[in-house]
Amino acid sequence: MGWLTLFLIGGAAFAALVVLGLRRPLWSLAGAALMIGATGYALQGSPALPGQAPRADLTTDPADPGLIALRDQMLGHWTAQGAYVVAADAMTRIGEKRAAVQAVLGGIRRYPDNLLLWVALGNTLVAHDGDRVSPPSLFAFRQALRLGPEHPAPYFFLGLAHIRAGEFAAARPLWARAVALSPAGTGYRVQIAARLVLLDTYLAQAGR
C-alpha cells in the first residue's frame, strides 16, 4: 500500500508540473527532486506495511501552541500576571517543569486572586506530576473554580488534566460545562465544542 501511495503522489506531482507549464530545462531538476524524495521514503519509511487510518488523539502536550493560544483567547496574557505564565510556557517547552511551576508560584505570591495564574498553576503541576491530577494540581484548579465559577477556563483545563491522565469519563461533564459557559460566537467555544464531540465519540466507541 505504501508503494502504491508513493507512485500516486509521484504521478500527481508529474501531472501538476505539466499543468503548471514547467519549462523544459527544469525537468531534470524536478525529476531529481522527486527521485530523492522517493529514495528517502524507501530508505526511512515502511512502504511494505498496510495503510492505517489515523486515530483521533485526545491527549495534549501542555506546551502545544494551539492549546496556549486557546488559553490566551479565554484568559488573555498581555498583562503583568501573564508575564509569569509566558515564562512558565517557555520553561515547559524546554522540559524544565519544576521551573515552570516556580514561575507561576512567583506570580501567585504577588497576585493571589488571579484566575489566569491559578489555571496555569494547575496545568504546570499536572505536567510536573507526570500527567496526573495530583492533589496539588486539583487544589490549584479548585482555587481557579472559586475565583471564576462562571468562567469556562477552569472547567476546560481541569477536564484537559483528566484527559492527560487517561480519565476520559471524568473530563466529559467539565467540558460540557465549559461549552455552556462560553459565549456564543467566540472562537474558543467552537474549539471546546469540537473537542467535546471527539471525546463523546471516543467514549461511545469505548462503551463508557
C-alpha positions, 0 to 999 in steps of 0.5 A: 500500500505504501508503494502504491501511495508513493507512485500516486503522489509521484504521478500527481506531482508529474501531472501538476508540473505539466499543468503548471507549464514547467519549462523544459530545462527544469525537468531534470531538476524536478525529476531529481527532486522527486527521485530523492524524495522517493529514495528517502521514503524507501530508505526511512519509511515502511512502504511494505506495511498496510495503510492505517487510518489515523486515530483521533488523539485526545491527549495534549502536550501542555506546551502545544501552541494551539492549546496556549493560544486557546488559553490566551483567547479565554484568559488573555496574557498581555498583562503583568500576571501573564508575564509569569505564565509566558515564562512558565510556557517557555520553561515547559517547552524546554522540559524544565517543569519544576521551573515552570511551576516556580514561575507561576508560584512567583506570580501567585505570591504577588497576585493571589486572586488571579484566575489566569495564574491559578489555571496555569498553576494547575496545568504546570503541576499536572505536567510536573506530576507526570500527567496526573491530577495530583492533589496539588494540581486539583487544589490549584484548579479548585482555587481557579473554580472559586475565583471564576465559577462562571468562567469556562477556563477552569472547567476546560483545563481541569477536564484537559488534566483528566484527559492527560491522565487517561480519565476520559469519563471524568473530563466529559461533564467539565467540558460540557460545562465549559461549552455552556459557559462560553459565549456564543460566537467566540472562537474558543467555544467552537474549539471546546465544542469540537473537542467535546464531540471527539471525546463523546465519540471516543467514549461511545466507541469505548462503551463508557 
